[in-house]
Amino acid sequence: MTQSRQSPQSPQSLLSLERATVRFDGRPVLDAVDLGVAEGEIVCVLGPSGSGKSTLLRAVAGLQPLDSGSLSLDGRDQARVPAHRRGVGLMFQDHQLFPQRDVDGNVAFGLRMHGFPRAEQDDRVRDLLELVGLPGAARRGVASLSGGEQQRVALARALAPRPRLLMLDEPLGQLDRSLRERLVVELRELFGRLGTTVLAVTHDQGEAFALADRVVVMRDGRIAQSGTPLEVWQRPVDEFVARFLGFDNVVAATVSGQVADTPWGKVPVPEGSAQGPCALLVRPAGVRVVAAGEGLRCTVAARTFRGTHVAVHLSTEGAPRLEAACALREAPEPGDEIGVVFDAAEVVVLRR
Amino acid sequence: MVLPVAFFALFFAYPVAAIVARGLHVDGVWQFGRIGDVLAESGVRHVLWFTVWQALASTALTLLIALPGAYVFARFEFRGKQVLRAVVTVPFVLPTVVVGTAFLALLGRGGLLDELWGVRLDTTVWAILLAHVFFNYAVVVRTVGGLWSQLDPRQEEAARMLGASRFAAWRKVTLPALAPAVAAAALMVFLFTFTSFGVVQILGGPTFATLEVEIYRQTSEIFDLSTAAVLTLVQFAAVGAILAVHAWTVRRRETALRLVDASVTARRPRGAGQWALLAGVLGTVVLLVVLPLAVLVERSFGAPGFGYYEALTNDDGGIFLVAPIEAVGNSLRYALAATAIAVVIGGLAATALARRGAGRLVRGFDALLMLPLGVSAVTVGFGFLIALDEPPLDLRSSWILVPLAQALVGVPFVIRTMLPVLRAVDTRLREAAAVLGASPWRVWREVDLPLVRRALLIAAGFAFAVSLGEFGATVFIARPDNPTLPVAVARLLGRPGDLNYGQAMALSTILMVVCAVALLVLERLRVPSRAGATGEF
């Protein structure tokens, strides 16, 4: 397992949580979480709703006290520091722009709270609006802004007081797809240019992988996996992470040597895989369609066009369905009888 | 939270406890049998019976007359609607004394009807019932009409597309949605009329008395404080029960209804029937609301020129130690002080209650704060009288006593006005401000205050109008040399002679004008898109 976890105690950690725990009515929402974020790093917390990721942000912001464990910024414990003295920024899920103020009033709010002189406020607001692509919008009312524009104003507002850590809660959650894909690229570029340290949470894996240097997958208040986007994508550690990333070809298996015994028959596994009972993931790309009579006998149940490939759903006698990714021209028709063989390079042995 | 709780403990709970002790703790022993004894008296039973049936009759009559009005205000668009809405709301903030006087001028001895046709209703129960309708017309129109105007007409249209007739669609779709609002309005009207004091005091004569009036009589005329205390407890229990039922209907009203913006549901009347309905409602408003007030103003000019008004400036009338006109200054001073107290206490309480995650204890306090609204002013005044006139707390000689009592009556209005607005402020807006570096105090100033400023002003206006017209509590505790306007009016009416009568009319007119001005300012401030937010009590 290649888990590149930053040690929470490492000296370059800007933010570090140790066994941070938050309980609602006795139920742990954050359960002994250890997490470090280094200066300049972009970390994305990924998890289904209810996994505790928003609570994590609120705890760091000081809006939610920890029940146990500790939280420090720049090596200083924050237990007794109220939200307005932590010097972190938080961009809320639905922006929470102040409705009675215009764009300028929103962006300048944090600067006013920190007592910046008026002239400096004006300069900084102008610079920031330029930066987020809304030059000249200072006098507009926030109600007249589109969703994407609101998102930009919220970002400018959060960046204005130069927080040492910027946190984003589902930053692109409510925007439509094409806008989201464009903005995520812009955000990554922007943060890289400014050297901002970012802790973001999202339930959208595409967003997390596109934005982050490091992805942290959460489940039930615990960290299930942490690593670079590539590591997490290639080697999910357990069935939960694999299924959360959208992989459905997961079955119980027993590994002995280079072969796993599964309901789909013998499946080859990569060299050096852990031995014994496990869960096994076969990526759709690792399911090869061959002529009927060879390999595992399957019937094509359905096919869906996915743009770059065709997802073919295969049913087999006495085993879960299999999904195969086929090239556009080679995909079999529903009802066809075919054979299937597996590619060891696309098979992952998961922790049970 | 500490300040409001202390305020209510000291100025509400403590006086009420004193009443209980006075009524049931006789000669050093608790005598709960006193309740039975007092209730067994035939006079008392007569009063109880009258209180209940006049309240029921007033409520039924009010609903009958006001529901068509609610429909017209909700569904029709016509010129002058805003003005008309303001006109029907005037009575709601008018002092009871003014209403009593106005109906006296219309229906009483030497009144308009007496002059025209020789008809006098001031010795009959009709005068009381009509005055109650006058008073509560706005309650029904605002509570029911407010909801009605926000009901999506497309729901009825959907029912009609499914084969329901026009009437069946109304009965099956609109009526069930309205029923809780009608029930809530009816309960409020019942509560207000059950505890009616000023109107009955002036129009009831010696024949008719509600519990409130009887408590006042027992206290100030017969000096039987113990019986008064027992009657207060009976009233307390009845009001508590009514409020509990009301809270229950309000909760039911909050069940999911499809609400739309009121501005899209109203349209111009179509066809003779609808125009006739509109005309009927307009006629009712003119006869019921405008006419009594017009007659009141007319009578106040009964003497040549401004005779009655000039007489108000004489301090040799013998009734008061000071000229009646000084009551205007007293009233304004007291009302300002009471408003300040009510806004601070009510604002603090509303802020505490609005905080999300407020525990059950706090929500219970919410209901408790509403008690003075219903528990009736006479209870408050009587409680002050017997609790705060001796050590440890002797405020009898302090001018602050009157504003305190008036504030107690005004606080529920402040809370009712501010709470919905404060609750509507998204907690995350406050959190956003905190994360941007705003301390809790600055969060309140930068986020809450701008959003609730209007509600705060409206609440202050209501508290001001309520304090200005407050009669039941003030009459107990206002000192003879410092009467307020309503108290002065009542005293003038209690004296024989045309001059006193005319002066009462003149003072009432002044009071009405001050209240109407306050209301007009309020109407301008009304929070848009939140129809009924200021009128639903």
Chai-1 contact restraints between the chains, C-beta under 6 A:
chainA,res_idxA,chainB,res_idxB,connection_type,confidence,min_distance_angstrom,max_distance_angstrom,comment,restraint_id
A,A61,B,V435,contact,1.0,0.0,6.0,A-B,restraint_1
A,L63,B,E431,contact,1.0,0.0,6.0,A-B,restraint_2
A,A83,B,A434,contact,1.0,0.0,6.0,A-B,restraint_3
A,A83,B,V435,contact,1.0,0.0,6.0,A-B,restraint_4
A,H84,B,A434,contact,1.0,0.0,6.0,A-B,restraint_5
A,H84,B,G437,contact,1.0,0.0,6.0,A-B,restraint_6
A,H84,B,A438,contact,1.0,0.0,6.0,A-B,restraint_7
A,H84,B,S439,contact,1.0,0.0,6.0,A-B,restraint_8
A,L90,B,V435,contact,1.0,0.0,6.0,A-B,restraint_9
A,F92,B,R428,contact,1.0,0.0,6.0,A-B,restraint_10
A,F92,B,A432,contact,1.0,0.0,6.0,A-B,restraint_11
A,Q96,B,R428,contact,1.0,0.0,6.0,A-B,restraint_12
A,Q96,B,L429,contact,1.0,0.0,6.0,A-B,restraint_13
A,Q96,B,A432,contact,1.0,0.0,6.0,A-B,restraint_14
A,Q100,B,P450,contact,1.0,0.0,6.0,A-B,restraint_15
A,F109,B,L436,contact,1.0,0.0,6.0,A-B,restraint_16
A,G110,B,L436,contact,1.0,0.0,6.0,A-B,restraint_17
A,G110,B,G437,contact,1.0,0.0,6.0,A-B,restraint_18
A,M113,B,L436,contact,1.0,0.0,6.0,A-B,restraint_19
A,M113,B,G437,contact,1.0,0.0,6.0,A-B,restraint_20
A,M113,B,A438,contact,1.0,0.0,6.0,A-B,restraint_21
A,H114,B,G437,contact,1.0,0.0,6.0,A-B,restraint_22
